[in-house]
Amino acid sequence: MKTATLPSLRVQADLREAAEAVLREGETLSSLIETAMRETIHRRQTQAQFIARGLQAGIAAKRSGVYHPSAEVHLELQTRLDARRKRVLG
């Protein structure tokens, strides 16, 4: 696949120093920036999908007239979380 370049990034000296201070062995500033970009893109895509699912759920609830009280939902989620913690942590 053909590669592309990104615009130069000007930052304050203290940000560059902080970035250099956390580089892992063999890691470059370029690879750190690329990783940060990939993670940010993934997070934003995931957030957009989450919002879209929530909006669709709201439309479906309005259409069906079936709603669930928040206390009921929280209790169900807490029950699932407690069960999972018990399985994982013993």
N, C-alpha and C positions, 0 to 999 in steps of 0.2 A: 504494500500500500504506500502511496506517495505521502510524504510528510508535509506539514505546513508549519509556518512560524507564527508566533503571536507577537503583538506589539511589545516593545521594550517597556519595562516596568520601572518607574522611578519611585524609590521609597526613601524614607529618612534613614540615616546611618544606623540609628539604634535598632530599627526593625531588621535591617540586614544583619547586624551583629547578633541579634537574638535568633534569627533563622540559622545563621552559621553555627551558633552555639548548640543547637539541637540536632544538627545533622548526624546521621548514623554513619558507621564505617562504610565507605564506598559510595555514599549518597552525595549528590551534588545539589546546589541550589536549584538548578533546572528541574531535577527529578523531584525535589521537594515541592516546588511550585506545581508541577504537573500532577502529582499525587493530590495536592490540595484542591486543584481544579476538578479533578475527576470525582473526588469525594463530595465537593460542593454541588457539582452537577447532579450526581446521584441523589443527594439529599433533597435538592430542589425538585427533581422529577418525582421522587417518592412523596414529597409533601403535596405536589400538584395532584397526584393520583389519589392520595388520601382525601383531599378536599373534594375531588370529583366524585369519589365513592360516597362521601357524606352528603353531598348535594343530591345525588341520585337516591340515596336512602330516604332523604327528606321528601322527595317527590313521590317515591313509592309509598311512604307512610301516609302522606296526604291523600293519595289516590285510593289507598285501601281503607284508610280511617283507623288503622291499627297502630297504636302508639304504646310504648312501654315506659312506665314511670322510672325516673332516674334512680330512685332508691332500689328498685328491683334490678335494674341493670348493674348498679354498683355491687349489690349483694352477689349476683351471679359471677361477676368478674373477680370479686374477692374470694369466692369459693374456689374458682378455678386456680387463682394464684396460690392460695393456701395449699391446695392439692399438689400443685406442681412443686412448690417449695418442699413439701413433705417428701415427695419422690426424689428430688434432687439432693436435698440436704439430710434426709433421713429422719 
